[in-house]
């Protein structure tokens, strides 16, 4: 009788899922330029290049969980003092006329300025031509949007926006002067202009300001109370820390305020 062949049972081995290690992005090998953002460009400006009690130069390493001393040495690959071997030749970081260009061969200095220096984005920045051109393009598009908006505004809306910025000085401007000034304002500060142009309170504030100028409304000297009419009837008390005309614009939106607003509009015409 033939013997039956026995088949060994296969044991399933649980395999651990592979964990991919996070690869740090490579530091691009290229020439780099750095410039001051302090508002002035002295002939010579020196950045601290080694740690001291007066000018700390430390970098917190999250992987090690500790502070590491930074030291720029021209003969060392690493900018960390604990990784430097032998005698270190200390270098200087000098920005002339507000900037410094670092060739791609000086990788230690580039990494110090681009990644580890604590004064980066506080005292100086790295020039990024691509990003700067994108920001410039965004600004041009914002200017264009503001100018198109300014050109489409009617005179009353343009006057309201200008009055919020320049006060009573716009009262005697002609229509052509208002159109000119609103275009100049839109080009000079497109962000603020668009905020004001889209503010649904701006027309109400302008009406209130014109009513005070022409004497239909009275604003107390302490800017806490609006009164109305010949008898000086108290219209409203301005909440603490709120702009008088912003508070008045909110009041005009109430049922009682809407009646006063309609009456003022008739008088202003």
C-alpha positions as CSV (number, residue, x, y, z in Angstrom):
1,X,0.0,0.0,0.0
2,X,1.5,3.3,-1.1
3,X,2.3,5.8,1.6
4,X,0.6,9.1,1.5
5,X,2.9,12.0,1.1
6,X,2.6,14.5,3.9
7,X,2.6,18.1,3.1
8,X,4.1,20.4,5.7
9,X,1.8,23.2,6.7
10,X,3.0,26.6,5.6
11,X,3.3,29.0,8.4
12,X,2.2,32.5,7.5
13,X,4.7,35.1,8.6
14,X,3.3,38.5,9.4
15,X,5.3,41.1,7.7
16,X,5.7,44.5,9.2
17,X,4.6,47.4,7.0
18,X,7.6,49.2,5.6
19,X,8.0,52.7,7.0
20,X,9.4,55.1,4.6
21,X,11.9,57.4,6.0
22,X,11.3,61.1,5.5
23,X,13.9,62.4,3.1
24,X,15.0,66.0,3.7
25,X,14.8,68.2,0.7
26,X,18.2,68.7,-0.9
27,X,19.8,72.1,-0.5
28,X,19.9,73.5,-4.1
29,X,23.5,74.0,-5.4
30,X,23.4,77.6,-6.7
31,X,24.7,81.1,-6.0
32,X,22.7,83.1,-3.4
33,X,22.2,86.7,-2.4
34,X,21.1,88.1,0.9
35,X,19.9,91.6,1.7
36,X,19.0,93.7,4.7
37,X,15.4,94.4,5.5
38,X,16.0,96.9,8.3
39,X,15.0,99.9,6.2
40,X,18.6,101.2,5.7
41,X,21.6,100.1,3.8
42,X,24.9,101.0,5.7
43,X,28.1,100.7,3.8
44,X,29.2,97.9,6.1
45,X,27.0,95.7,8.2
46,X,28.4,92.6,10.1
47,X,26.2,89.7,11.1
48,X,27.2,87.7,14.2
49,X,29.0,84.5,13.1
50,X,29.8,82.8,16.4
51,X,27.9,82.3,19.7
52,X,28.6,84.6,22.6
53,X,26.7,85.6,25.7
54,X,26.2,89.1,24.3
55,X,25.0,87.8,20.9
56,X,23.6,84.3,21.2
57,X,23.9,82.2,18.1
58,X,22.1,79.0,18.8
59,X,19.9,76.6,16.9
60,X,17.4,74.2,18.5
61,X,17.8,70.8,17.0
62,X,14.4,69.0,17.3
63,X,16.0,65.6,16.6
64,X,18.5,65.9,19.4
65,X,16.2,67.9,21.6
66,X,18.8,70.5,22.5
67,X,20.4,73.8,21.6
68,X,23.4,73.7,19.3
69,X,26.1,76.4,19.1
70,X,26.6,77.9,15.7
71,X,30.0,79.0,14.5
72,X,31.0,80.0,11.0
73,X,34.5,78.6,10.2
74,X,35.8,78.9,6.7
75,X,37.8,75.6,6.9
76,X,34.9,73.5,8.2
77,X,32.0,71.8,6.4
78,X,29.6,72.0,9.4
79,X,28.4,75.3,10.9
80,X,27.8,73.5,14.3
81,X,30.6,73.8,16.8
82,X,30.1,70.3,18.1
83,X,30.8,68.8,14.6
84,X,33.9,70.9,13.8
85,X,37.2,69.1,14.1
86,X,40.7,70.5,14.7
87,X,41.5,74.1,14.5
88,X,38.7,76.3,13.2
89,X,39.4,79.4,11.1
90,X,36.6,81.8,12.0
91,X,35.1,83.9,9.2
92,X,33.2,87.1,9.0
93,X,29.8,87.8,7.5
94,X,29.8,91.3,6.0
95,X,27.0,92.9,4.0
96,X,28.3,95.8,2.0
97,X,25.7,98.4,0.9
98,X,23.0,96.2,2.4
99,X,23.7,92.9,0.7
100,X,26.1,90.0,0.3
101,X,26.5,87.5,-2.5
102,X,27.6,84.0,-1.5
103,X,28.9,81.6,-4.3
104,X,27.6,78.1,-4.5
105,X,31.0,76.7,-3.5
106,X,30.5,78.2,0.1
107,X,27.9,75.7,1.1
108,X,28.6,76.1,4.9
109,X,27.9,79.9,4.8
110,X,24.9,79.5,2.5
111,X,23.3,77.0,4.9
112,X,24.1,79.2,7.9
113,X,22.4,82.2,6.2
114,X,19.5,80.3,4.5
115,X,18.5,77.8,7.3
116,X,20.1,78.3,10.7
117,X,20.8,81.9,11.4
118,X,18.4,83.4,14.0
119,X,18.4,86.8,12.4
120,X,17.0,85.4,9.1
121,X,13.8,87.2,8.1
122,X,14.3,89.6,11.0
123,X,17.3,91.5,9.9
124,X,18.0,90.1,6.5
125,X,16.3,87.9,3.8
126,X,17.4,85.7,1.0
127,X,16.7,87.0,-2.5
128,X,14.3,84.7,-4.2
129,X,13.8,86.1,-7.7
130,X,11.0,83.7,-8.6
131,X,9.0,84.4,-5.5
132,X,9.7,88.1,-5.7
133,X,8.4,88.2,-9.3
134,X,5.3,86.3,-8.3
135,X,4.6,88.8,-5.5
136,X,5.2,91.7,-7.9
137,X,2.8,90.1,-10.4
138,X,0.2,89.7,-7.6
139,X,0.6,93.4,-6.7
140,X,0.2,94.5,-10.3
141,X,-3.0,92.5,-10.6
142,X,-4.3,94.0,-7.3
143,X,-3.5,97.5,-8.6
144,X,-5.3,96.7,-11.8
145,X,-8.4,95.4,-10.0
146,X,-8.4,98.6,-7.8
147,X,-8.1,100.9,-10.7
148,X,-10.9,99.2,-12.7
149,X,-13.1,99.4,-9.6
150,X,-12.2,103.1,-9.0
151,X,-13.0,104.0,-12.6
152,X,-16.5,102.4,-12.3
153,X,-17.5,104.2,-9.1
154,X,-20.1,107.0,-9.2
155,X,-19.1,110.4,-7.8
156,X,-21.0,109.9,-4.5
157,X,-19.2,106.6,-3.8
158,X,-15.8,108.0,-4.7
159,X,-16.5,111.0,-2.4
160,X,-17.5,108.7,0.4
161,X,-14.2,106.7,0.1
162,X,-12.0,109.8,-0.1
163,X,-13.8,111.5,2.8
164,X,-13.1,108.5,5.0
165,X,-9.4,109.0,4.4
166,X,-9.0,112.8,3.9
167,X,-12.0,114.3,5.8
168,X,-13.6,117.6,5.0
169,X,-10.9,118.4,2.4
170,X,-12.9,116.6,-0.3
171,X,-16.0,118.8,0.1
172,X,-14.9,121.5,-2.4
173,X,-13.4,119.1,-5.0
174,X,-14.9,119.1,-8.5
175,X,-16.1,115.9,-10.1
176,X,-12.9,115.7,-12.2
177,X,-10.8,116.2,-9.1
178,X,-12.6,113.5,-7.3
179,X,-12.2,111.1,-10.2
180,X,-8.5,111.9,-10.3
181,X,-7.9,111.5,-6.6
182,X,-9.8,108.2,-6.3
183,X,-7.7,106.7,-9.1
184,X,-4.5,107.9,-7.4
185,X,-5.7,106.5,-4.1
186,X,-6.5,103.1,-5.7
187,X,-3.1,102.9,-7.3
188,X,-1.2,104.0,-4.1
189,X,-3.0,101.7,-1.7
190,X,-5.1,99.1,-3.6
191,X,-5.7,96.9,-0.5
192,X,-7.2,99.7,1.6
193,X,-9.1,101.1,-1.4
194,X,-10.8,97.8,-2.1
195,X,-11.7,97.3,1.5
196,X,-13.4,100.7,1.6
197,X,-15.0,100.3,-1.8
198,X,-16.6,97.0,-0.6
199,X,-17.6,98.4,2.8
200,X,-21.4,98.8,2.8
201,X,-21.2,101.3,5.7
202,X,-19.0,103.8,3.7
203,X,-22.0,105.6,2.1
204,X,-23.8,105.9,5.4
205,X,-20.7,107.3,7.1
206,X,-20.3,109.8,4.3
207,X,-23.9,111.0,4.7
208,X,-23.4,111.4,8.4
209,X,-20.1,113.4,7.9
210,X,-21.8,115.7,5.3
211,X,-24.8,116.2,7.7
212,X,-22.4,117.3,10.4
213,X,-20.6,119.6,8.1
214,X,-23.8,121.3,7.0
215,X,-25.2,121.5,10.5
216,X,-28.1,119.0,10.2
217,X,-26.4,116.8,12.8
218,X,-24.3,117.9,15.7
219,X,-21.4,115.9,17.2
220,X,-20.4,116.8,20.7
221,X,-16.9,118.1,21.4
222,X,-16.0,115.0,23.3
223,X,-17.3,112.9,20.3
224,X,-19.6,110.9,22.6
225,X,-23.1,112.1,21.4
226,X,-24.9,113.0,18.2
227,X,-27.8,115.4,18.4
228,X,-30.4,116.2,15.7
229,X,-32.6,119.1,14.6
230,X,-32.9,122.7,15.8
231,X,-33.9,121.6,19.3
232,X,-30.7,119.6,19.7
233,X,-32.6,116.3,20.3
234,X,-30.2,113.6,21.4
235,X,-30.0,111.1,18.6
236,X,-27.5,108.5,20.0
237,X,-24.6,107.9,22.4
238,X,-21.5,106.6,20.8
239,X,-20.3,103.3,22.3
240,X,-16.9,103.5,24.0
241,X,-13.9,102.9,21.7
242,X,-16.0,103.1,18.5
243,X,-15.5,105.6,15.7
244,X,-18.3,108.2,15.8
245,X,-19.3,107.8,12.1
246,X,-19.1,104.0,12.2
247,X,-21.5,104.0,15.2
248,X,-23.7,106.5,13.3
249,X,-23.7,104.3,10.2
250,X,-24.9,101.3,12.3
251,X,-27.6,103.5,13.9
252,X,-28.8,104.5,10.4
253,X,-29.5,100.8,9.7
254,X,-32.0,100.6,12.6
255,X,-35.7,101.3,12.2
256,X,-35.5,104.7,14.0
257,X,-32.2,105.5,12.3
258,X,-33.6,104.8,8.8
259,X,-36.2,107.6,9.3
260,X,-33.6,110.1,10.3
261,X,-31.4,109.0,7.4
262,X,-34.1,109.5,4.9
263,X,-34.8,113.0,6.3
264,X,-31.2,113.9,6.2
265,X,-30.9,112.8,2.6
266,X,-33.7,115.1,1.6
267,X,-32.0,118.1,3.3
268,X,-28.7,117.3,1.7
269,X,-30.2,117.4,-1.7
